[in-house]
Amino acid sequence: MEIRWYIVVVSQKKTSKIVETAQRTAAAIGFTWQSALVAAGTKMPPLSSSYALVQQLNAEGNSNIFLYKHIPSNDVVLVKTIQVAAASLDKLTGDTAAFNEMHINNIINKHRHDGIVSMRDGFVANGALHLVFDYSAGGDLLTLMTKKFSASWAEAHAIAIFQQVVSAVNHLHGLEIAHGDISLENIVITDQRDAPISVKLCDFGLAIVHDVTRYTGVGKLYYMSPEMHLRRPYNAQASDLWALGILLFMLLTGRPLFEKATMLDPTFHRFFHAQASDPSTGIKAVLDASPHSSTSTLTPDAVELITRLLRPRPADRLSAAQVLLHPLLKCKPRPFIPTKLTRQRRAMSSPAPRHSHCSRAPVLPRLPVSYFKSITTTM
């Protein structure tokens, strides 16, 4: 894929300097340079020349999410617009976070995976970086799990989703990429109403590549690994694996395991000390103390996999490749698309599969309000 750069030349005297800076910036982050300089006094091609605005979805920090119609293809696409500090290219090299996301998506596009949302285009226009992605009309996984008519999720259904996410993470780790923000909100559902749920991982705003050592905690509080809170160097891919363990627990129970992976959190404190005495008892200690009876329905295979992903010592966690080989993921998924209440009731009343590790879960408690408040939390 070729990334297109649109640059406004505000002064003829600065043209050569801007070209040089832009070429250096593009080369540094691995993009093909395609000049699209507009002479002073002329107007830069607006975003609307190829895209027609449908609606704005949300705004957060210095970025906005829009739905656009791509006029040449007639496709509906999602556009993430990130404000760049000043509009001149003299400052583009300083906006490393914004352009890092573009760089990582470019790497992923060269090595595509069915479980990862594809970036279709990327360009700078009107003082902002615009990243264009395929749009998934099914919404995100958090919305699905909190819908008014949401049903309990049989373990096999949760596993079908989890397996796809792990496959995507395994692919990323093979490319030396750490996602950094695995969560329900960053998993989108493709619009396949007559097939088993198909999901894709999205949002690489906090991802890093090649050197996956990090020094500060990132992501959402409920998914952050213990080492993220220590303010010491840590392996970001190992933290992805911790987030997968939290994700699996939430898919199976409808609730986060604990609010914060520090000793200040009573649940984590109980979990950590149980793990220290016997690594196999950490999750069990949490389940035994849980006021939610639904959590006690987790099968031994599920508890074992979650336990091996949530080892406090990062080096002890399973890799994504090892997770894909775990017995729990061998359970054959059944179709489950909660679009109608009657459909949900049938799913709730259908007989459980005959596999001992694929038992049906009961109705789940709602996610706590604190979870939604933490969605934008970063360190």
C-alpha positions as CSV (number, residue, x, y, z in Angstrom):
1,M,0.0,0.0,0.0
2,E,1.2,3.5,-0.8
3,I,0.8,6.2,1.8
4,R,-0.1,9.6,0.3
5,W,1.1,12.8,1.8
6,Y,-0.6,16.2,1.0
7,I,1.4,19.2,2.0
8,V,0.5,22.9,1.9
9,V,3.4,25.1,0.8
10,V,2.8,28.3,2.6
11,S,5.8,30.1,1.1
12,Q,7.8,29.4,-2.1
13,K,11.0,30.1,-0.2
14,K,10.2,27.2,2.2
15,T,9.4,24.7,-0.6
16,S,12.8,23.0,-0.7
17,K,13.1,22.8,3.0
18,I,9.6,21.3,3.4
19,V,10.3,18.8,0.7
20,E,13.5,17.8,2.3
21,T,11.9,17.5,5.8
22,A,8.9,15.5,4.4
23,Q,11.2,13.1,2.5
24,R,13.4,12.6,5.6
25,T,10.3,12.0,7.7
26,A,8.7,9.6,5.3
27,A,12.0,7.6,4.9
28,A,12.5,7.5,8.7
29,I,9.1,5.8,9.3
30,G,9.2,3.5,6.3
31,F,6.7,5.0,3.9
32,T,6.8,5.4,0.1
33,W,7.2,9.1,-0.7
34,Q,4.7,10.5,-3.2
35,S,5.0,14.2,-3.6
36,A,1.7,16.1,-3.7
37,L,3.0,19.6,-3.1
38,V,0.5,22.4,-3.8
39,A,2.0,25.7,-5.0
40,A,1.7,28.7,-2.8
41,G,-1.7,30.4,-3.2
42,T,-3.5,27.2,-4.4
43,K,-5.9,25.1,-2.3
44,M,-4.9,21.7,-1.0
45,P,-7.2,18.8,-2.0
46,P,-9.8,18.5,0.8
47,L,-10.7,15.2,2.4
48,S,-14.1,15.5,0.9
49,S,-12.7,15.2,-2.7
50,S,-12.6,11.4,-2.2
51,Y,-14.6,11.0,1.0
52,A,-18.1,12.1,1.9
53,L,-18.9,12.5,5.6
54,V,-21.6,10.2,7.0
55,Q,-21.3,11.0,10.7
56,Q,-18.9,11.6,13.5
57,L,-18.8,8.7,15.9
58,N,-16.7,10.1,18.8
59,A,-14.0,12.5,19.9
60,E,-11.2,11.7,22.4
61,G,-8.2,13.8,23.2
62,N,-6.6,15.0,20.0
63,S,-8.3,12.5,17.8
64,N,-11.8,12.1,16.2
65,I,-13.5,9.1,14.7
66,F,-15.7,9.6,11.6
67,L,-17.7,7.5,9.2
68,Y,-17.1,8.5,5.6
69,K,-18.3,7.1,2.3
70,H,-15.3,6.4,0.0
71,I,-16.7,7.9,-3.2
72,P,-14.7,5.9,-5.8
73,S,-15.6,2.5,-4.3
74,N,-18.9,3.5,-2.6
75,D,-17.6,1.7,0.6
76,V,-18.3,3.1,4.1
77,V,-15.0,3.5,5.9
78,L,-13.9,4.6,9.3
79,V,-11.5,7.6,9.4
80,K,-9.4,8.4,12.5
81,T,-8.3,12.0,12.4
82,I,-5.4,13.0,14.6
83,Q,-4.5,16.6,15.1
84,V,-0.9,17.2,14.3
85,A,1.0,19.8,16.3
86,A,1.1,22.8,13.9
87,A,0.3,22.2,10.3
88,S,3.9,22.7,8.9
89,L,6.1,19.7,8.1
90,D,8.9,21.3,10.1
91,K,7.1,19.9,13.2
92,L,6.0,16.5,11.8
93,T,9.0,14.7,13.1
94,G,7.9,15.7,16.6
95,D,4.5,14.0,16.3
96,T,6.0,10.5,16.7
97,A,3.0,9.0,18.5
98,A,0.6,9.8,15.6
99,F,2.9,8.7,12.9
100,N,4.0,5.6,14.8
101,E,0.4,4.4,14.5
102,M,0.5,4.9,10.8
103,H,3.9,3.2,10.5
104,I,2.7,0.1,12.4
105,N,-0.5,-0.1,10.3
106,N,1.7,0.0,7.2
107,I,3.7,-2.9,8.5
108,I,0.6,-4.9,9.2
109,N,-0.8,-4.2,5.7
110,K,2.3,-5.8,4.3
111,H,1.5,-8.9,6.3
112,R,-2.3,-9.1,6.5
113,H,-4.3,-11.2,8.9
114,D,-8.0,-11.9,8.8
115,G,-8.3,-11.0,12.5
116,I,-6.9,-7.5,12.2
117,V,-8.7,-4.4,10.8
118,S,-6.9,-3.2,7.7
119,M,-5.8,0.3,7.1
120,R,-6.9,1.4,3.6
121,D,-5.2,4.7,3.3
122,G,-3.3,7.3,5.3
123,F,-2.6,11.0,4.6
124,V,-1.9,14.4,6.1
125,A,-4.5,17.1,5.2
126,N,-5.7,20.3,6.9
127,G,-3.3,20.0,9.7
128,A,-4.3,16.5,10.7
129,L,-3.3,12.9,10.1
130,H,-6.1,10.9,8.6
131,L,-6.1,7.1,8.9
132,V,-8.7,5.3,6.8
133,F,-9.8,1.8,7.9
134,D,-12.3,-0.9,6.9
135,Y,-15.5,-0.3,8.8
136,S,-17.0,-3.2,10.8
137,A,-20.8,-2.6,11.0
138,G,-21.2,-5.0,13.8
139,G,-19.8,-2.6,16.4
140,D,-17.4,-3.5,19.2
141,L,-17.4,-6.3,21.7
142,L,-18.0,-4.1,24.7
143,T,-21.3,-2.8,23.1
144,L,-22.4,-6.4,22.3
145,M,-21.8,-7.6,25.8
146,T,-23.7,-4.7,27.4
147,K,-26.7,-4.5,25.1
148,K,-30.1,-4.5,26.6
149,F,-30.9,-7.9,25.3
150,S,-27.5,-9.5,25.7
151,A,-27.7,-13.2,26.8
152,S,-25.3,-15.3,28.8
153,W,-22.4,-16.5,26.7
154,A,-21.8,-20.2,26.5
155,E,-18.2,-21.0,27.0
156,A,-17.8,-22.3,23.5
157,H,-19.0,-18.9,22.1
158,A,-16.6,-16.9,24.2
159,I,-13.8,-19.3,23.1
160,A,-14.6,-18.7,19.4
161,I,-14.0,-15.0,19.9
162,F,-11.0,-15.5,22.1
163,Q,-9.4,-17.8,19.6
164,Q,-9.6,-15.3,16.9
165,V,-8.1,-12.5,19.1
166,V,-5.2,-14.8,20.2
167,S,-4.5,-15.7,16.5
168,A,-4.3,-11.9,15.7
169,V,-2.0,-11.3,18.7
170,N,0.2,-14.2,17.7
171,H,0.5,-12.7,14.2
172,L,1.4,-9.3,15.7
173,H,4.0,-10.7,18.0
174,G,5.6,-12.6,15.1
175,L,6.0,-9.2,13.4
176,E,7.7,-7.9,16.6
177,I,4.7,-5.7,17.4
178,A,3.0,-5.3,20.8
179,H,-0.5,-4.1,20.7
180,G,-0.5,-2.3,24.1
181,D,-4.3,-1.9,24.4
182,I,-6.1,-5.2,24.1
183,S,-9.6,-4.8,25.4
184,L,-13.3,-5.4,24.6
185,E,-13.5,-1.9,23.1
186,N,-10.7,-2.7,20.6
187,I,-12.3,-5.8,19.2
188,V,-14.9,-5.2,16.5
189,I,-17.5,-7.6,15.1
190,T,-17.8,-8.1,11.4
191,D,-21.3,-8.0,10.0
192,Q,-22.0,-11.8,9.5
193,R,-25.5,-12.4,10.9
194,D,-25.8,-15.9,9.5
195,A,-22.4,-17.1,10.6
196,P,-20.5,-17.6,13.9
197,I,-19.3,-14.3,15.4
198,S,-16.2,-13.1,13.5
199,V,-14.1,-10.5,15.2
200,K,-11.1,-8.3,14.4
201,L,-8.5,-6.5,16.6
202,C,-8.2,-2.8,16.0
203,D,-6.6,0.5,17.2
204,F,-2.8,0.5,17.2
205,G,-2.5,3.9,18.8
206,L,-0.5,2.5,21.7
207,A,1.4,-0.2,19.8
208,I,5.1,-0.4,19.5
209,V,7.3,-2.4,17.1
210,H,10.8,-4.0,17.1
211,D,12.0,-2.9,20.5
212,V,9.0,-4.0,22.6
213,T,10.5,-2.7,25.9
214,R,8.4,-0.1,27.5
215,Y,8.9,2.2,30.5
216,T,5.5,3.5,31.3
217,G,2.1,1.8,31.7
218,V,-0.4,2.2,28.8
219,G,-3.8,1.0,28.0
220,K,-6.9,0.6,30.1
221,L,-6.6,0.1,33.9
222,Y,-8.5,-3.2,34.1
223,Y,-6.2,-4.9,31.6
224,M,-2.9,-3.5,32.7
225,S,-0.3,-6.0,33.9
226,P,1.4,-5.8,37.4
227,E,4.7,-4.8,35.8
228,M,3.1,-1.7,34.2
229,H,2.5,-0.2,37.6
230,L,6.1,-0.6,38.8
231,R,7.5,2.2,36.5
232,R,10.4,0.0,35.5
233,P,11.2,-1.4,32.0
234,Y,8.9,-4.3,31.0
235,N,8.2,-6.4,27.9
236,A,5.1,-5.1,26.2
237,Q,4.3,-8.4,24.5
238,A,4.2,-10.1,27.9
239,S,1.7,-7.4,29.0
240,D,-0.4,-8.3,25.9
241,L,-0.6,-11.8,27.2
242,W,-1.7,-10.6,30.6
243,A,-4.5,-8.6,28.9
244,L,-5.5,-11.7,27.0
245,G,-6.0,-13.5,30.4
246,I,-8.2,-10.7,31.6
247,L,-10.1,-10.7,28.3
248,L,-10.8,-14.4,28.5
249,F,-12.1,-14.1,32.1
250,M,-14.4,-11.3,31.0
251,L,-15.7,-13.2,28.0
252,L,-16.5,-16.1,30.2
253,T,-18.0,-14.3,33.2
254,G,-19.0,-10.8,32.0
255,R,-16.9,-9.1,34.7
256,P,-13.3,-8.0,35.1
257,L,-11.2,-10.1,37.4
258,F,-9.9,-7.2,39.4
259,E,-9.8,-3.4,39.0
260,K,-6.1,-2.8,39.3
261,A,-3.2,-5.3,39.3
262,T,-1.5,-3.8,42.4
263,M,-1.5,-4.8,46.1
264,L,-3.9,-1.9,46.8
265,D,-6.6,-3.9,45.1
266,P,-8.0,-6.5,47.6
267,T,-8.9,-9.0,44.9
268,F,-5.4,-8.8,43.3
269,H,-3.8,-9.0,46.7
270,R,-5.7,-12.3,47.3
271,F,-4.9,-13.6,43.9
272,F,-1.2,-12.7,44.2
273,H,-0.6,-14.4,47.5
274,A,-2.5,-17.5,46.4
275,Q,-0.3,-17.7,43.3
276,A,2.8,-17.3,45.3
277,S,2.0,-20.3,47.5
278,D,0.7,-22.4,44.6
279,P,0.4,-21.0,41.0
280,S,-2.6,-23.2,40.3
281,T,-4.7,-21.6,43.1
282,G,-4.7,-17.9,42.2
283,I,-7.9,-17.8,40.2
284,K,-9.6,-20.3,42.5
285,A,-8.9,-18.0,45.4
286,V,-10.7,-15.2,43.6
287,L,-13.6,-17.4,42.5
288,D,-14.1,-18.8,46.0
289,A,-14.4,-15.2,47.4
290,S,-16.5,-13.9,44.6
291,P,-20.1,-12.7,45.4
292,H,-21.1,-13.6,41.8
293,S,-22.1,-17.2,41.6
294,S,-21.7,-17.2,37.9
295,T,-17.9,-17.1,38.2
296,S,-17.9,-20.4,39.9
297,T,-19.0,-22.1,36.7
298,L,-15.6,-21.7,35.0
299,T,-14.4,-25.1,33.9
300,P,-11.0,-26.5,34.9
301,D,-9.5,-25.9,31.5
302,A,-10.7,-22.3,31.5
303,V,-9.2,-21.7,35.0
304,E,-6.0,-23.3,34.0
305,L,-5.5,-21.2,30.9
306,I,-6.4,-18.0,32.6
307,T,-4.0,-18.9,35.4
308,R,-1.1,-19.5,33.0
309,L,-1.7,-16.1,31.3
310,L,-2.0,-14.2,34.6
311,R,1.3,-15.3,36.0
312,P,2.7,-12.3,37.9
313,R,6.2,-13.0,36.6
314,P,6.0,-12.1,32.8
315,A,8.5,-14.8,31.7
316,D,6.2,-17.5,33.2
317,R,3.2,-16.6,30.9
318,L,2.2,-18.6,28.0
319,S,3.1,-17.2,24.6
320,A,0.2,-16.5,22.1
321,A,1.4,-19.5,20.0
322,Q,1.1,-21.7,23.1
323,V,-2.3,-20.4,23.9
324,L,-3.5,-21.5,20.5
325,L,-2.5,-25.1,21.3
326,H,-4.3,-25.1,24.7
327,P,-7.1,-27.8,25.1
328,L,-9.7,-25.1,25.8
329,L,-9.4,-23.7,22.3
330,K,-10.1,-27.0,20.7
331,C,-13.8,-26.7,21.7
332,K,-15.8,-26.4,18.5
333,P,-17.7,-23.0,18.6
334,R,-21.4,-22.7,17.9
335,P,-23.1,-19.8,16.0
336,F,-24.1,-17.0,18.3
337,I,-25.4,-13.6,17.1
338,P,-27.6,-11.9,19.8
339,T,-29.8,-9.9,17.5
340,K,-33.2,-10.8,18.9
341,L,-34.5,-11.6,22.3
342,T,-36.1,-14.8,21.1
343,R,-32.8,-15.9,19.6
344,Q,-31.0,-15.2,22.8
345,R,-33.5,-17.2,24.8
346,R,-32.9,-20.1,22.5
347,A,-29.2,-19.8,23.0
348,M,-29.7,-19.7,26.8
349,S,-31.9,-22.8,26.8
350,S,-30.0,-24.9,24.2
351,P,-28.3,-28.0,25.6
352,A,-24.7,-27.7,26.5
353,P,-22.1,-29.4,24.3
354,R,-20.9,-32.8,25.4
355,H,-17.3,-31.6,26.1
356,S,-16.5,-31.2,29.7
357,H,-14.6,-28.0,29.1
358,C,-17.3,-26.4,27.0
359,S,-20.1,-26.1,29.6
360,R,-22.8,-23.4,29.3
361,A,-22.5,-20.3,31.5
362,P,-25.5,-18.8,33.2
363,V,-26.8,-15.2,32.9
364,L,-24.0,-12.8,33.7
365,P,-23.9,-9.8,35.9
366,R,-23.5,-6.4,34.3
367,L,-20.1,-4.8,34.0
368,P,-19.4,-2.4,36.9
369,V,-19.8,1.3,36.3
370,S,-16.1,1.7,37.3
371,Y,-15.1,-0.3,34.2
372,F,-16.7,2.3,31.9
373,K,-15.1,5.1,33.8
374,S,-11.7,3.5,33.3
375,I,-12.0,3.1,29.5
376,T,-9.9,6.2,28.9
377,T,-7.5,5.6,31.7
378,T,-3.8,5.5,30.9
379,M,-0.7,5.9,32.9
